[in-house]
Amino acid sequence: MGRGSGGGRSRVLVGMELEKSPAPAREGCLVVAVRIPVRIVVLVLVVPVRMVWDALVVTGRFLNHTVLRPLGRALLWVGRAVFVWPFVGLWRYVLVPLGKALLWLGNVLLVLPALAFYRYVL
């Protein structure tokens, strides 16, 4: 369990016996030959594309908060002013008074004569 005489490898106690730990697997020349071009491709292609993508994301968020959201709110206000408010005014100032007038007219022309006819004739 001491250091120094194991040739750089430590000893592991398994059960009650001392065993040498397995040596780390060494990489072959094929692994190294493939790893270097892959690192070059990542450095040349992937990193710049990722940086451009991150810059586009930041730009998009900035435009969303400063331009697109206020523009959307303005368009929403214009849409309400053009489509909703005229119908609200039509309902409130034309159709409701017209309906009340028709209700009064129906009451005067139909209901009251029917009540008078019921009281005095029948």
MIKOLFI-524541 format. One record per residue: x, y, z of N, C-alpha, C, O, CB in turn; residue in three letters. Coordinates in steps of 0.05 Angstrom, whole numbers, padded with zeros to 5 digits, always signed. Glycine has a CB too. Layout:
XYZXYZXYZXYZXYZALA;...
***
This chain:
+00016-00023+00000+00000+00000+00000+00017+00025+00000+00007+00047+00001-00018+00000+00023MET;+00042+00020-00001+00060+00042-00002+00064+00052-00030+00055+00039-00049+00087+00035+00010GLY;+00077+00074-00033+00081+00085-00060+00110+00079-00067+00127+00074-00050+00075+00115-00061ARG;+00115+00080-00093+00143+00079-00101+00150+00054-00115+00164+00055-00136+00161+00083-00078GLY;+00143+00030-00106+00153+00006-00118+00133-00006-00137+00138-00028-00148+00159-00014-00097SER;+00111+00007-00143+00091-00005-00161+00095+00003-00190+00077-00004-00206+00064+00003-00152GLY;+00116+00016-00197+00120+00024-00224+00101+00045-00233+00094+00046-00257+00118-00001-00242GLY;+00092+00062-00215+00073+00083-00222+00044+00075-00219+00026+00092-00222+00078+00092-00250GLY;+00039+00050-00214+00012+00040-00211+00006+00036-00181+00023+00026-00166+00007+00014-00227ARG;-00017+00044-00173-00024+00040-00145-00037+00012-00142-00047+00001-00161-00044+00062-00135SER;-00035+00003-00118-00046-00023-00112-00074-00019-00099-00078+00000-00084-00028-00040-00093ARG;-00092-00037-00105-00119-00036-00095-00125-00060-00078-00117-00082-00086-00140-00034-00119VAL;-00137-00056-00056-00144-00078-00038-00172-00089-00046-00192-00075-00042-00144-00069-00008LEU;-00173-00113-00056-00198-00125-00063-00201-00150-00045-00184-00168-00045-00199-00134-00094VAL;-00223-00149-00030-00226-00171-00011-00203-00169+00009-00201-00149+00024-00227-00199-00025GLY;-00186-00189+00010-00163-00189+00028-00137-00191+00012-00116-00194+00024-00165-00212+00048MET;-00139-00189-00014-00114-00192-00031-00107-00166-00043-00124-00149-00049-00118-00213-00053GLU;-00081-00162-00047-00072-00138-00061-00071-00144-00091-00059-00164-00100-00044-00130-00050LEU;-00084-00127-00107-00083-00130-00136-00074-00104-00149-00079-00083-00138-00110-00140-00148GLU;-00062-00106-00172-00054-00082-00187-00079-00071-00201-00095-00087-00212-00031-00088-00206LYS;-00082-00045-00202-00104-00033-00216-00098-00035-00246-00075-00035-00254-00109-00003-00208SER;-00119-00037-00262-00114-00039-00291-00101-00014-00302-00107+00008-00294-00140-00045-00307PRO;-00083-00018-00320-00068+00004-00332-00087+00020-00350-00104+00007-00363-00043-00006-00348ALA;-00085+00046-00352-00102+00061-00370-00096+00054-00399-00073+00050-00406-00097+00092-00366PRO;-00117+00051-00414-00114+00043-00442-00101+00065-00457-00108+00089-00456-00142+00037-00455ALA;-00081+00058-00472-00066+00078-00488-00080+00080-00515-00091+00061-00526-00036+00070-00491ARG;-00079+00104-00525-00093+00109-00551-00074+00101-00574-00050+00104-00573-00101+00139-00554GLU;-00087+00090-00594-00072+00081-00617-00067+00105-00636-00078+00127-00632-00086+00059-00631GLY;-00051+00099-00656-00045+00121-00675-00069+00128-00692-00072+00150-00702-00021+00112-00693CYS;-00088+00109-00696-00112+00114-00712-00130+00134-00697-00141+00152-00709-00127+00088-00718LEU;-00132+00131-00671-00149+00149-00655-00137+00177-00656-00152+00196-00660-00150+00140-00625VAL;-00111+00179-00654-00098+00205-00655-00101+00217-00683-00105+00241-00686-00068+00203-00647VAL;-00098+00200-00703-00100+00210-00731-00128+00219-00738-00132+00237-00754-00092+00187-00750ALA;-00149+00208-00725-00176+00217-00730-00183+00241-00712-00197+00259-00721-00196+00194-00724VAL;-00173+00242-00688-00180+00263-00669-00170+00290-00679-00185+00310-00676-00168+00257-00642ARG;-00147+00292-00690-00136+00318-00699-00152+00330-00721-00159+00354-00719-00107+00314-00708ILE;-00159+00316-00743-00176+00328-00763-00204+00336-00753-00216+00356-00761-00179+00310-00787PRO;-00214+00320-00734-00241+00327-00723-00239+00353-00707-00256+00370-00709-00251+00304-00705VAL;-00217+00356-00692-00214+00381-00677-00211+00405-00696-00221+00427-00691-00189+00379-00659ARG;-00197+00401-00719-00193+00422-00738-00220+00430-00750-00226+00453-00753-00173+00414-00760ILE;-00237+00410-00757-00263+00415-00769-00280+00430-00749-00294+00449-00756-00277+00389-00778VAL;-00280+00422-00724-00295+00435-00704-00286+00464-00701-00302+00482-00699-00293+00421-00677VAL;-00260+00468-00700-00249+00495-00696-00255+00513-00721-00260+00537-00717-00219+00494-00692LEU;-00254+00501-00745-00258+00518-00769-00287+00522-00776-00295+00544-00784-00244+00505-00792VAL;-00304+00502-00772-00332+00504-00780-00352+00508-00757-00368+00527-00758-00340+00479-00795LEU;-00350+00492-00738-00371+00492-00717-00370+00517-00700-00390+00530-00694-00370+00467-00700VAL;-00347+00524-00691-00344+00547-00672-00353+00573-00686-00368+00589-00673-00315+00550-00663VAL;-00344+00580-00711-00354+00604-00723-00385+00604-00728-00398+00624-00724-00340+00609-00749PRO;-00395+00581-00736-00424+00580-00740-00439+00584-00714-00459+00598-00713-00432+00552-00752VAL;-00429+00573-00692-00441+00576-00666-00440+00605-00657-00459+00616-00646-00428+00558-00645ARG;-00417+00618-00663-00414+00646-00655-00434+00664-00671-00446+00682-00660-00385+00656-00659MET;-00437+00658-00697-00456+00673-00713-00484+00669-00703-00500+00687-00702-00453+00665-00743VAL;-00490+00644-00697-00517+00637-00687-00523+00652-00661-00544+00663-00657-00520+00607-00683TRP;-00504+00652-00642-00507+00666-00617-00511+00697-00622-00526+00710-00608-00484+00661-00599ASP;-00496+00707-00641-00499+00736-00648-00527+00741-00659-00539+00762-00653-00477+00745-00668ALA;-00537+00723-00676-00564+00727-00686-00585+00725-00664-00605+00739-00665-00569+00706-00708LEU;-00581+00707-00645-00600+00705-00623-00600+00730-00607-00622+00740-00600-00592+00681-00605VAL;-00577+00741-00601-00576+00766-00585-00589+00789-00601-00604+00805-00590-00547+00773-00579VAL;-00584+00790-00627-00596+00811-00644-00626+00808-00645-00641+00828-00643-00584+00810-00672THR;-00635+00783-00647-00664+00778-00648-00678+00786-00622-00700+00798-00623-00670+00750-00654GLY;-00666+00780-00600-00677+00787-00574-00678+00818-00571-00698+00829-00561-00661+00775-00551ARG;-00657+00831-00580-00656+00860-00578-00677+00872-00595-00692+00890-00586-00628+00870-00586PHE;-00680+00863-00620-00701+00873-00638-00729+00867-00627-00747+00884-00630-00698+00862-00666LEU;-00732+00844-00615-00758+00837-00604-00766+00856-00582-00789+00865-00581-00758+00808-00594ASN;-00747+00863-00565-00754+00880-00542-00756+00909-00550-00771+00924-00537-00733+00877-00521HIS;-00741+00918-00570-00740+00947-00576-00758+00955-00600-00767+00977-00600-00712+00955-00581THR;-00762+00936-00619-00776+00944-00643-00802+00928-00646-00824+00940-00649-00759+00940-00668VAL;-00800+00902-00645-00823+00886-00653-00846+00887-00632-00869+00889-00640-00815+00857-00656LEU;-00839+00886-00607-00860+00887-00586-00875+00914-00586-00900+00914-00586-00848+00882-00558ARG;-00861+00937-00587-00876+00962-00589-00892+00965-00615-00914+00976-00615-00857+00986-00587PRO;-00881+00954-00637-00895+00955-00663-00920+00938-00661-00941+00945-00671-00877+00945-00686LEU;-00918+00915-00648-00942+00898-00644-00963+00912-00627-00987+00910-00633-00934+00872-00632GLY;-00955+00925-00606-00974+00940-00589-00987+00962-00605-01011+00967-00602-00960+00951-00565ARG;-00972+00976-00622-00984+00997-00638-01004+00986-00658-01025+00997-00662-00962+01013-00653ALA;-00997+00963-00671-01015+00951-00690-01040+00940-00675-01062+00941-00687-01001+00928-00704LEU;-01037+00931-00651-01061+00923-00635-01079+00946-00630-01103+00944-00631-01052+00909-00609LEU;-01067+00969-00622-01083+00993-00617-01098+01002-00643-01122+01008-00642-01066+01015-00606TRP;-01084+01002-00665-01096+01010-00691-01118+00990-00698-01139+00998-00708-01075+01011-00713VAL;-01113+00964-00694-01134+00945-00700-01159+00949-00683-01181+00946-00693-01124+00917-00695GLY;-01155+00955-00658-01179+00961-00641-01193+00986-00650-01217+00987-00651-01170+00964-00611ARG;-01177+01007-00657-01189+01032-00666-01204+01028-00692-01224+01042-00697-01168+01053-00669ALA;-01195+01011-00710-01208+01008-00736-01231+00987-00735-01251+00992-00748-01187+00999-00757VAL;-01227+00965-00720-01247+00944-00722-01265+00942-00697-01289+00937-00701-01233+00918-00725PHE;-01255+00947-00674-01271+00942-00650-01288+00966-00642-01312+00964-00638-01253+00933-00626VAL;-01275+00989-00640-01289+01013-00630-01312+01021-00648-01333+01030-00637-01269+01036-00629TRP;-01311+01019-00675-01336+01026-00690-01359+01007-00683-01382+01016-00682-01330+01024-00720PRO;-01354+00981-00679-01375+00963-00673-01386+00969-00645-01410+00966-00640-01366+00934-00675PHE;-01369+00976-00626-01378+00983-00599-01395+01008-00601-01416+01009-00588-01354+00988-00580VAL;-01387+01028-00616-01403+01052-00619-01429+01046-00633-01450+01057-00625-01388+01073-00635GLY;-01429+01029-00653-01454+01022-00667-01473+01008-00648-01497+01014-00648-01447+01003-00691LEU;-01462+00990-00632-01479+00975-00613-01490+00995-00592-01514+00995-00586-01464+00953-00599TRP;-01472+01011-00580-01480+01027-00557-01498+01050-00565-01517+01057-00551-01455+01038-00543ARG;-01493+01063-00588-01507+01088-00594-01527+01085-00617-01543+01104-00621-01487+01109-00603TYR;-01529+01062-00630-01548+01058-00651-01567+01035-00645-01591+01038-00644-01535+01054-00678VAL;-01555+01011-00641-01572+00988-00639-01587+00986-00612-01611+00979-00612-01556+00963-00642LEU;-01575+00993-00590-01588+00992-00564-01611+01013-00563-01633+01006-00555-01568+00997-00541VAL;-01607+01038-00571-01630+01057-00572-01652+01049-00591-01675+01053-00586-01620+01085-00579PRO;-01644+01038-00614-01664+01028-00633-01680+01005-00622-01704+01004-00625-01650+01019-00660LEU;-01666+00987-00608-01680+00965-00595-01699+00975-00573-01721+00964-00571-01660+00945-00583GLY;-01691+00994-00558-01708+01005-00537-01732+01019-00549-01754+01017-00539-01692+01025-00519LYS;-01727+01033-00572-01750+01047-00585-01769+01026-00596-01794+01030-00594-01739+01065-00608ALA;-01759+01005-00608-01777+00984-00619-01792+00970-00596-01815+00962-00599-01761+00963-00635LEU;-01779+00966-00573-01792+00954-00550-01815+00972-00540-01837+00963-00535-01772+00949-00528LEU;-01809+00998-00539-01830+01017-00530-01853+01017-00550-01877+01017-00543-01819+01045-00527TRP;-01846+01018-00576-01866+01018-00597-01883+00993-00597-01908+00994-00600-01853+01021-00625LEU;-01870+00970-00593-01885+00945-00591-01903+00944-00567-01926+00934-00568-01866+00921-00590GLY;-01894+00956-00545-01910+00957-00521-01935+00975-00526-01957+00968-00518-01893+00968-00497ASN;-01930+00998-00538-01952+01017-00543-01972+01006-00564-01996+01009-00561-01942+01044-00551VAL;-01962+00994-00585-01979+00986-00607-01991+00958-00604-02012+00952-00615-01964+00987-00633LEU;-01978+00940-00588-01988+00913-00586-01998+00906-00558-02020+00896-00555-01967+00894-00594LEU;-01982+00910-00538-01988+00901-00511-02011+00917-00499-02030+00905-00488-01963+00902-00494VAL;-02008+00943-00499-02029+00960-00486-02057+00956-00500-02077+00954-00486-02021+00989-00487LEU;-02058+00956-00527-02084+00950-00538-02095+00922-00531-02119+00918-00528-02083+00954-00569PRO;-02076+00902-00530-02085+00875-00523-02096+00875-00494-02116+00861-00489-02062+00855-00526ALA;-02083+00889-00476-02092+00890-00448-02119+00905-00446-02137+00896-00432-02071+00904-00431LEU;-02122+00926-00461-02147+00941-00461-02169+00924-00473-02192+00923-00462-02145+00968-00477ALA;-02164+00909-00494-02183+00892-00506-02191+00870-00487-02215+00863-00485-02172+00879-00533PHE;-02172+00859-00472-02178+00838-00453-02195+00848-00430-02214+00835-00421-02152+00826-00442TYR;-02188+00872-00420-02203+00883-00398-02232+00891-00405-02251+00884-00390-02189+00908-00387ARG;-02235+00904-00427-02262+00915-00432-02279+00898-00450-02304+00899-00448-02259+00942-00445TYR;-02268+00882-00467-02284+00866-00485-02289+00838-00475-02311+00828-00475-02271+00864-00513VAL;-02268+00825-00465-02271+00798-00456-02279+00799-00427-02283+00778-00415-02246+00781-00460LEU;
***
